[in-house]
Amino acid sequence: MEKLVVTVAPTGSIPSREQNPHVPLTPREIVEDCAACVEAGASVCHIHARDERGRPSGRLDLFREITEGLRRRTDAIIQISTGGRAGSTLEERSRRLDLRPEMASLTTGSVNFPEGVYANPRDLVEALASRMRELNIKPEMEIFDVSMVEGAAALVRQGLADAPLHFNFVLGLRGALPATIKNLLHLAETVPPGSTWTVSGIGRHQLPMAVHAILMGGHVRVGLEDNIYYRKGVPARNVDLVARVVRLARELGREVASPAEARRILGLSGA
Ligand code: ZN
């Protein structure tokens, strides 16, 4: 089995200091937290930015400070979120691609999030994909529902993305696909042959989904973006979530990929 690629999603758009005192918010905090996670075995950092008041932000200066800091401090793969919570227009969501991260997230359909519609109309998806292809940025297809797999495959047929694709199955978010083994298995069997995939279990589903993915040959995302607890009632630190999944993988006989190995596994051009 391939080595395990561990992604850390340290911040996201939602968690606040009130909910978890360890969530990194400023660029400096995000860089330091990611550096500790990479030390613990993460090879991909999935990045969102927050402004001075802790609100999700699409500001380029914040994304620049984070990516430059990460490049100085780590050799990790930087994956910038093009999610819409921090701005909804194509311009707001694609500007940060100019920082040339190796990867960026791309959601190929719309979904009802608990706080409102996460709108990804087809023209916006195609424009983001096309910009990523121009800049040689590998998309991570964010899959909240099975139909989004087809939305990603269609981008390849349209010449807007290159196979093999990489997917992230986001399971257990209220309003989207539930975190069950059956759903995970179905998604893993539905992606085009040769694809790689990661699973992000939301909340209490993070740990069991990670263990299934380790055993199935998939990859794993952990972090406070998806889950703020280490166990029931105990606020997590990102580094502890990474260290736990690394420990579990090794116990289950799955080696953990370095950033260089992750580049090869994910088919990044820098490999
Ligand atoms: Zn995200």
Residues whose N, C-alpha, C, O or C-beta is under 5 A from the ligand:
A	BS01	ZN	G12 S81
